[in-house]
Amino acid sequence: MPKEFFGSSHVPLSPAVRAGDFVFVSGQVPVASDGKVVSGGIGAETRQVLENVKTTLALAGCNLSDVVKTTVWLRDRSDFPAFNAAYGEYFPENPPARSTAESRLMIDIAVEIEAIAYKPA
C-alpha cells in the first residue's frame, strides 16, 4: 500500500502519514507556534494539543470530524476530569473511540494525544 508523508519534524518521525484511507497523526504535545509549552494547566494544554492535531490533520486534507480513534497519555490521572472537559469541546458529538492512560511523558507536559482519521483518498 502506498504511503504519503506530511509535514516535517526535528525528530525522526512524520507528523502525519496517510496509508490508504487512514491518516495516522503522531503524538502531539502542547507546544504553541513559538515552540514553547503553553501555560494554564491541563485545560490549556489539552486545547493546544488538539489545535496541533487539527493543524496536522489539515496537512492530509482531514479535520477533527474525520478522527475515528485517539490515544491519550496524561501525566496525572487527577487531571482526567479537566482534560475530559477540554477534550469534549473538540468532539461535542460522535466522539472518536479513545484510550487514555496515565504515563510519564518524554518532556515536562501534562498531556499528549495521537489520532487516527479515516477519509477516503
Backbone bond lengths (Angstrom), bond angles and torsions (degrees), N, CA, C in turn:
res aa  C-N    CA-C-N  psi(-1)  N-CA   C-N-CA  omega(-1)  CA-C   N-CA-C  phi
1 M - - - 1.443 - - 1.529 108.47 -
2 P 1.327 117.95 127.53 1.464 119.85 178.40 1.532 110.54 -67.65
3 K 1.321 114.89 146.93 1.462 120.98 178.41 1.518 108.75 -121.16
4 E 1.322 115.05 148.98 1.454 122.22 176.73 1.523 107.29 -121.73
5 F 1.316 117.20 132.57 1.455 122.09 -176.99 1.525 109.09 -108.04
6 F 1.348 116.58 136.92 1.460 121.56 -175.89 1.511 110.32 -123.19
7 G 1.317 115.72 139.04 1.453 121.67 174.74 1.509 112.54 79.42
8 S 1.308 114.10 178.12 1.456 120.38 177.17 1.511 107.91 -137.66
9 S 1.294 115.47 162.66 1.451 120.44 -176.19 1.511 109.21 -148.45
10 H 1.324 116.63 154.36 1.461 120.45 177.40 1.528 111.25 -85.89
11 V 1.329 117.09 0.74 1.471 122.46 175.09 1.525 107.78 -119.40
12 P 1.331 118.26 163.04 1.466 119.64 -175.12 1.527 113.46 -76.50
13 L 1.324 115.65 73.36 1.465 122.08 174.73 1.511 108.86 -157.39
14 S 1.318 116.16 161.09 1.459 121.87 173.58 1.515 107.70 -101.36
15 P 1.325 119.04 133.31 1.462 119.80 178.12 1.532 112.41 -57.61
16 A 1.332 116.87 -35.01 1.468 120.96 177.79 1.523 109.54 -149.96
17 V 1.322 114.26 147.92 1.464 121.44 177.16 1.526 107.72 -136.92
18 R 1.340 116.03 129.63 1.464 120.22 173.12 1.519 107.75 -96.38
19 A 1.327 115.03 128.56 1.465 122.17 174.38 1.521 105.86 -126.68
20 G 1.327 116.15 101.86 1.458 119.79 -175.35 1.521 110.10 66.16
21 D 1.311 115.86 -125.33 1.459 121.07 -178.39 1.526 112.84 -92.83
22 F 1.324 117.38 2.30 1.462 121.77 -179.02 1.520 111.17 -106.25
23 V 1.323 116.02 142.88 1.459 122.58 174.82 1.523 107.09 -119.85
24 F 1.330 115.68 124.37 1.454 122.57 -179.30 1.526 108.18 -105.17
25 V 1.323 116.27 120.22 1.458 122.24 -179.55 1.522 107.86 -102.50
26 S 1.331 116.04 122.79 1.460 120.61 177.13 1.523 110.37 -61.50
27 G 1.323 115.89 159.26 1.456 121.31 179.38 1.512 111.50 -52.25
28 Q 1.320 115.82 127.19 1.457 122.70 179.66 1.523 108.64 -104.44
29 V 1.312 115.36 145.36 1.461 122.17 -177.45 1.531 109.33 -120.79
30 P 1.342 117.73 164.89 1.461 120.87 -174.67 1.523 114.42 -80.95
31 V 1.314 115.62 56.68 1.458 121.42 179.28 1.528 108.07 -105.67
32 A 1.321 115.66 126.54 1.464 121.61 179.80 1.529 109.91 -78.86
33 S 1.311 116.44 176.36 1.466 121.15 -177.81 1.525 112.78 -62.95
34 D 1.335 117.79 -19.35 1.466 120.65 177.28 1.533 112.42 -83.20
35 G 1.346 116.48 1.30 1.456 120.93 177.67 1.516 114.65 84.83
36 K 1.331 116.98 5.47 1.462 120.60 -178.42 1.523 110.72 -106.78
37 V 1.337 115.52 146.57 1.457 121.02 174.82 1.529 107.68 -66.82
38 V 1.336 116.29 132.63 1.461 119.82 179.58 1.522 110.26 -68.87
39 S 1.305 115.81 152.09 1.461 120.54 176.64 1.522 108.39 -103.19
40 G 1.324 115.87 168.87 1.457 119.00 175.92 1.512 114.11 117.23
41 G 1.330 117.28 3.91 1.456 119.27 176.30 1.516 114.36 90.37
42 I 1.321 114.71 -172.88 1.466 121.51 -172.83 1.530 112.81 -61.68
43 G 1.334 118.21 -36.61 1.464 119.60 179.06 1.514 111.89 -62.69
44 A 1.327 116.29 -48.73 1.467 121.00 179.48 1.524 110.72 -64.53
45 E 1.328 116.90 -40.93 1.470 119.84 179.16 1.525 110.63 -64.33
46 T 1.322 117.76 -43.31 1.464 121.04 -179.88 1.521 110.61 -62.01
47 R 1.317 117.01 -44.10 1.472 120.01 179.30 1.528 111.02 -62.12
48 Q 1.331 117.67 -41.94 1.471 120.08 179.24 1.522 110.61 -65.64
49 V 1.317 117.19 -41.63 1.465 120.29 178.12 1.526 109.70 -59.60
50 L 1.314 117.57 -46.48 1.465 119.91 -178.21 1.523 111.91 -69.49
51 E 1.319 118.11 -30.29 1.472 119.78 171.83 1.529 109.36 -64.78
52 N 1.323 117.58 -39.16 1.463 121.33 177.72 1.522 111.05 -67.31
53 V 1.335 117.32 -38.77 1.469 120.57 174.74 1.527 109.08 -60.39
54 K 1.331 116.66 -46.48 1.469 121.54 -179.32 1.530 110.89 -59.53
55 T 1.314 117.23 -44.88 1.465 121.92 179.50 1.528 110.95 -63.40
56 T 1.312 116.92 -41.62 1.463 121.07 -179.43 1.522 110.75 -68.91
57 L 1.323 117.37 -40.81 1.469 120.72 176.29 1.522 111.09 -59.05
58 A 1.318 116.88 -38.71 1.471 121.15 -178.73 1.521 111.67 -61.25
59 L 1.334 117.52 -30.73 1.467 120.35 177.16 1.530 111.46 -58.24
60 A 1.338 115.52 -29.69 1.468 121.13 -178.46 1.524 111.64 -103.44
61 G 1.335 116.94 13.31 1.459 120.32 178.28 1.515 114.20 75.21
62 C 1.319 117.38 25.53 1.463 122.08 -179.24 1.524 110.56 -118.58
63 N 1.318 115.53 169.45 1.458 121.54 173.09 1.523 109.30 -139.02
64 L 1.318 116.40 179.97 1.463 120.21 -175.41 1.527 112.99 -61.25
65 S 1.321 118.18 -28.92 1.468 119.83 179.58 1.530 111.88 -68.31
66 D 1.341 117.45 -14.23 1.465 121.32 178.00 1.533 112.00 -88.02
67 V 1.322 117.79 -8.18 1.466 121.45 -176.92 1.526 109.83 -72.22
68 V 1.333 116.09 128.12 1.462 121.39 179.48 1.530 112.38 -109.93
69 K 1.343 117.50 -16.92 1.463 120.62 -178.10 1.519 109.68 -156.03
70 T 1.325 116.07 137.95 1.452 120.97 171.14 1.522 108.85 -127.88
71 T 1.308 114.36 153.83 1.458 121.74 170.17 1.510 106.12 -123.81
72 V 1.332 115.58 130.88 1.457 122.13 -174.34 1.524 109.18 -123.33
73 W 1.329 114.44 136.61 1.458 120.68 172.48 1.515 107.66 -118.43
74 L 1.330 116.24 124.80 1.458 122.45 175.78 1.520 108.81 -110.15
75 R 1.308 116.15 139.23 1.462 120.72 177.50 1.529 110.81 -67.40
76 D 1.336 116.13 -34.71 1.459 120.68 -174.61 1.527 109.41 -139.24
77 R 1.310 116.31 122.93 1.463 119.13 -176.65 1.522 112.37 -64.61
78 S 1.326 118.19 -19.83 1.466 119.60 176.98 1.537 111.53 -67.98
79 D 1.338 117.32 -14.78 1.468 122.03 175.66 1.530 112.77 -79.76
80 F 1.333 116.90 -7.27 1.464 120.07 -172.22 1.529 113.78 -56.46
81 P 1.337 121.41 -46.96 1.471 118.74 -179.35 1.537 113.17 -60.41
82 A 1.325 117.69 -44.75 1.468 120.23 179.89 1.528 110.68 -68.59
83 F 1.329 117.06 -38.88 1.463 120.38 175.25 1.521 109.75 -58.69
84 N 1.334 116.39 -48.62 1.461 121.91 -175.88 1.526 111.02 -60.17
85 A 1.326 116.98 -38.44 1.470 120.60 178.93 1.528 110.44 -63.97
86 A 1.331 117.56 -46.56 1.473 120.86 179.77 1.527 110.75 -67.03
87 Y 1.320 117.55 -42.86 1.467 122.62 179.43 1.536 109.76 -58.86
88 G 1.331 116.28 -42.64 1.458 121.08 -178.61 1.519 113.48 -61.79
89 E 1.324 117.82 -25.97 1.465 121.22 176.51 1.526 111.34 -62.87
90 Y 1.319 117.08 -29.84 1.466 122.05 -176.83 1.527 112.80 -91.36
91 F 1.319 116.33 -18.55 1.463 121.35 179.45 1.534 108.98 -132.59
92 P 1.350 117.34 66.53 1.465 120.16 -174.37 1.531 114.29 -70.21
93 E 1.330 117.21 -25.58 1.469 121.53 179.00 1.516 109.08 -134.99
94 N 1.309 116.38 144.31 1.461 122.44 178.23 1.527 112.21 47.89
95 P 1.331 116.92 57.36 1.469 118.57 -179.30 1.528 111.10 -64.17
96 P 1.324 116.23 154.76 1.467 119.56 179.11 1.526 110.97 -70.43
97 A 1.316 115.55 164.08 1.457 120.24 169.85 1.528 106.73 -60.59
98 R 1.334 116.24 149.99 1.462 118.35 -175.81 1.518 110.44 -149.11
99 S 1.321 114.93 141.89 1.454 122.38 168.60 1.517 106.56 -117.11
100 T 1.327 116.84 137.96 1.461 121.20 -179.98 1.516 108.53 -132.76
101 A 1.327 115.98 133.26 1.462 120.76 179.97 1.518 110.21 -137.42
102 E 1.314 115.18 151.85 1.456 121.03 172.02 1.522 106.81 -87.15
103 S 1.336 116.45 132.76 1.456 119.25 -175.12 1.526 110.54 -157.94
104 R 1.301 115.29 149.43 1.457 119.28 168.97 1.521 106.92 -73.09
105 L 1.324 117.05 132.31 1.462 120.90 -175.97 1.528 110.42 -102.16
106 M 1.318 116.35 164.34 1.465 122.00 -172.02 1.525 113.75 -72.93
107 I 1.332 117.38 -24.95 1.464 121.01 175.07 1.527 106.93 -129.05
108 D 1.321 117.77 172.81 1.464 121.67 -175.69 1.524 110.61 -79.48
109 I 1.336 115.18 79.61 1.464 123.31 179.01 1.519 108.09 -135.24
110 A 1.332 115.99 167.40 1.461 120.50 -178.59 1.522 113.28 -99.62
111 V 1.358 118.27 -17.31 1.461 119.97 -173.55 1.529 110.93 -153.65
112 E 1.323 115.07 146.28 1.466 123.27 171.19 1.519 106.91 -139.65
113 I 1.342 116.50 140.18 1.456 121.33 -178.64 1.521 110.14 -135.15
114 E 1.344 115.73 132.52 1.462 120.89 169.03 1.519 107.84 -113.10
115 A 1.316 116.36 158.35 1.473 120.54 -175.64 1.518 111.29 -140.55
116 I 1.319 113.90 152.14 1.466 122.18 171.51 1.518 106.59 -123.34
117 A 1.326 116.10 126.84 1.456 122.05 178.61 1.517 109.23 -114.23
118 Y 1.314 115.64 152.76 1.458 121.87 175.50 1.528 107.76 -122.43
119 K 1.325 114.81 119.33 1.464 120.39 176.30 1.518 107.03 -153.16
120 P 1.341 117.25 113.22 1.468 119.07 179.81 1.518 111.85 -51.92
121 A 1.318 115.05 134.31 1.471 121.32 -177.31 1.516 111.23 -67.72
